[in-house]
């Protein structure tokens, strides 16, 4: 399958290390990582024992949040959540991470 003409980057986003997140809100130390899967950038956040919400910026110039229309998981999810960029776009910048 060809990469859409509007795609800014067809190169997989390198996984981010948890230390790359300026302020990890997880009281027991969470894990954040980004990857490229199925032709799109994804961001993941794991915080055991807490409900998690995540937001990211994508190379299409927009921000996306867990629970937003078209995202795979609800806004808040226990232990782990994920958010995805549209097909053909990768993640960029730092994520927004929330726990409760």
Rosetta silent file (secondary structure, phi, psi, omega in degrees, C-alpha in Angstrom):
SEQUENCE: XXXXXXXXXXXXXXXXXXXXXXXXXXXXXXXXXXXXXXXXXXXXXXXXXXXXXXXXXXXXXXXXXXXXXXXXXXXXXXXXXXXXXXXXXXXXXXXXXXXX
SCORE:     score description
SCORE:     0.000 S_00000001
   1 L     0.000  129.349 -178.195    0.000    0.000    0.000 S_00000001
   2 L   -74.765  150.168  175.848    1.451    3.364   -1.013 S_00000001
   3 L   -73.944  132.790 -179.829    1.927    6.153    1.509 S_00000001
   4 L   -55.974  147.316 -178.536   -0.684    8.895    0.995 S_00000001
   5 L   -60.547  -28.328 -178.561    0.583   11.981   -0.837 S_00000001
   6 L   -79.239   -6.776 -177.119   -0.342   14.143    2.169 S_00000001
   7 L   -66.641  134.568  179.754    1.931   12.154    4.484 S_00000001
   8 L   -88.150  -33.372 -178.812    4.726   14.204    5.939 S_00000001
   9 L  -141.366  125.617  174.496    6.762   11.269    7.174 S_00000001
  10 L  -101.994    3.093  179.974    6.732    7.659    6.073 S_00000001
  11 L   -87.401  131.396  179.784    9.617    6.885    8.411 S_00000001
  12 L   -56.571  139.963  175.209    8.657    5.081   11.608 S_00000001
  13 L   -72.665  130.837  178.658    8.711    7.227   14.720 S_00000001
  14 L   -71.178  138.248  179.257   11.413    6.002   17.059 S_00000001
  15 L   -57.375  135.420  177.556   10.052    4.831   20.420 S_00000001
  16 L   -86.289  150.097  176.295   10.362    7.494   23.090 S_00000001
  17 L   -92.268  151.415 -178.850   11.800    6.643   26.472 S_00000001
  18 H   -55.742  -32.462 -178.731    9.811    7.377   29.621 S_00000001
  19 H   -68.459  -15.383  179.573   12.556    9.811   30.672 S_00000001
  20 H   -74.050  -15.258  179.206   11.752   11.937   27.595 S_00000001
  21 L   -83.654  123.606 -174.789    8.484   13.011   29.244 S_00000001
  22 L   -59.358  -45.580 -177.563    9.113   16.201   31.232 S_00000001
  23 L  -136.359  102.494  177.672    6.626   15.458   34.019 S_00000001
  24 L   -80.921  115.500 -176.976    5.330   11.933   34.487 S_00000001
  25 L   -79.304   -3.880 -177.329    2.085   12.237   36.501 S_00000001
  26 L   -74.891  119.249 -177.786    2.054    8.551   37.476 S_00000001
  27 L   -59.246  -30.066 -178.877    2.712    8.273   41.238 S_00000001
  28 L  -105.901   18.852  176.809    4.443    4.906   40.858 S_00000001
  29 L    83.210  100.684 -178.790    6.368    5.754   37.675 S_00000001
  30 L   -90.157  174.160  177.645    4.621    5.392   34.336 S_00000001
  31 E  -125.889  128.248  174.936    5.881    4.344   30.931 S_00000001
  32 E  -119.036  139.489  172.652    5.397    6.358   27.742 S_00000001
  33 E  -152.409  156.571  177.136    6.421    5.228   24.275 S_00000001
  34 E  -124.166  149.983  177.597    5.625    6.046   20.656 S_00000001
  35 E  -150.420  178.325  177.499    5.713    3.775   17.640 S_00000001
  36 E  -122.405  120.203 -177.448    4.689    3.413   14.005 S_00000001
  37 E  -148.720  135.536  177.602    2.169    0.673   13.263 S_00000001
  38 L    63.479   26.428  177.379   -0.331    0.096   10.467 S_00000001
  39 L    81.519   20.623  179.129    0.861    3.195    8.612 S_00000001
  40 E  -149.862  154.884  174.815    0.334    5.660   11.459 S_00000001
  41 E   -79.978  144.118  177.955    2.087    7.033   14.528 S_00000001
  42 E  -134.229  151.702  174.589    0.798    5.925   17.919 S_00000001
  43 E  -126.637  139.558 -176.161    1.503    6.997   21.494 S_00000001
  44 E  -125.482  147.400  174.369    1.080    4.757   24.526 S_00000001
  45 E  -142.964  131.927 -178.447    1.016    5.466   28.262 S_00000001
  46 E  -125.962  129.958  176.887    0.964    2.943   31.095 S_00000001
  47 E  -145.610  100.102 -175.334    0.433    3.699   34.782 S_00000001
  48 E   -59.941  131.104  175.552   -0.463    0.663   36.903 S_00000001
  49 E    86.058    2.002 -178.472   -3.427    1.120   39.248 S_00000001
  50 E  -131.334  154.934  173.565   -4.621    4.431   37.779 S_00000001
  51 E   -82.813  136.986 -169.543   -6.938    5.550   35.008 S_00000001
  52 E  -119.651  140.175  171.755   -4.925    7.044   32.160 S_00000001
  53 E  -130.562  142.987 -178.135   -5.606    9.693   29.499 S_00000001
  54 E  -138.535  143.191  175.021   -3.147   10.660   26.739 S_00000001
  55 E  -131.774  146.598  179.749   -2.963   13.384   24.094 S_00000001
  56 E  -139.385  163.133  171.641   -0.487   13.830   21.247 S_00000001
  57 E  -106.371  142.320 -179.684    0.408   16.155   18.403 S_00000001
  58 E  -119.033  162.437 -176.770    0.738   14.681   14.933 S_00000001
  59 L   -69.856   -1.084  172.232    2.610   15.801   11.834 S_00000001
  60 L   -84.793    0.266  177.582   -0.720   16.783   10.222 S_00000001
  61 L    89.483    2.666 -178.801   -0.672   19.781   12.601 S_00000001
  62 L  -111.755  162.254  175.128   -3.522   18.558   14.832 S_00000001
  63 E  -105.469  147.246  179.760   -3.799   17.212   18.377 S_00000001
  64 E  -134.233  146.356 -176.690   -5.558   13.972   19.226 S_00000001
  65 E  -127.620  149.181  171.951   -6.783   12.575   22.557 S_00000001
  66 L   -58.231  141.223 -179.776   -7.763    9.167   23.833 S_00000001
  67 L    88.429  -13.322  178.183  -11.539    8.869   23.651 S_00000001
  68 L   -68.385  152.251  179.389  -11.832   11.255   20.718 S_00000001
  69 L   -49.264  130.630  179.342  -13.967   10.044   17.800 S_00000001
  70 L    90.012   -6.851  179.246  -12.056    7.403   15.854 S_00000001
  71 L   -85.978  151.910 -173.219   -9.644    6.527   18.673 S_00000001
  72 L   -73.539  -21.546 -175.248   -9.354    2.876   19.786 S_00000001
  73 L  -128.467  163.091  179.244   -9.919    3.387   23.524 S_00000001
  74 L   -68.763  171.054 -178.811  -12.125    5.527   25.805 S_00000001
  75 L   -54.453  -51.706  178.337  -11.034    8.869   27.267 S_00000001
  76 L  -114.744  136.514 -179.481   -9.975    7.310   30.575 S_00000001
  77 E  -143.836  138.869 -178.739   -8.786    3.704   30.838 S_00000001
  78 E   -67.370  130.241  173.258   -7.375    1.710   33.747 S_00000001
  79 E    73.842  -37.287 -172.337   -3.605    1.055   33.613 S_00000001
  80 E  -152.537  143.289  172.216   -3.007    1.773   29.886 S_00000001
  81 E  -146.496  162.441 -178.152   -4.236    3.978   27.068 S_00000001
  82 E  -143.954  148.612  174.402   -3.296    4.699   23.469 S_00000001
  83 E  -135.787  148.376 -174.608   -3.962    7.423   20.927 S_00000001
  84 E  -125.720  147.077  171.166   -3.278    7.328   17.177 S_00000001
  85 L   -80.701  162.387  174.211   -2.466    9.814   14.434 S_00000001
  86 L   -63.218  159.858  179.642   -4.398    9.646   11.158 S_00000001
  87 L   -53.312  128.075  177.467   -3.132    7.225    8.522 S_00000001
  88 L    92.931   -2.917 -178.436    0.185    8.401    7.057 S_00000001
  89 L  -117.282  149.935  178.991    1.139   10.779    9.902 S_00000001
  90 L  -110.893  169.670  177.612    3.560   10.347   12.793 S_00000001
  91 E   -78.043  155.096  178.220    3.684   11.721   16.320 S_00000001
  92 E  -147.800  148.895  177.971    5.655   14.859   17.072 S_00000001
  93 E    73.376 -167.205 -178.993    6.612   16.729   20.232 S_00000001
  94 E   -93.140  147.936  179.208    5.815   15.713   23.787 S_00000001
  95 E   -79.595  166.206  169.011    2.610   13.979   24.839 S_00000001
  96 E  -105.917  121.437 -174.327    0.056   15.244   27.358 S_00000001
  97 E  -118.978  133.780  179.820   -0.307   12.654   30.104 S_00000001
  98 E  -136.904  144.765  174.044   -2.982   12.498   32.806 S_00000001
  99 E  -133.897  154.814  172.381   -3.855   10.033   35.568 S_00000001
 100 L  -154.521    0.000    0.000   -6.640    9.831   38.132 S_00000001
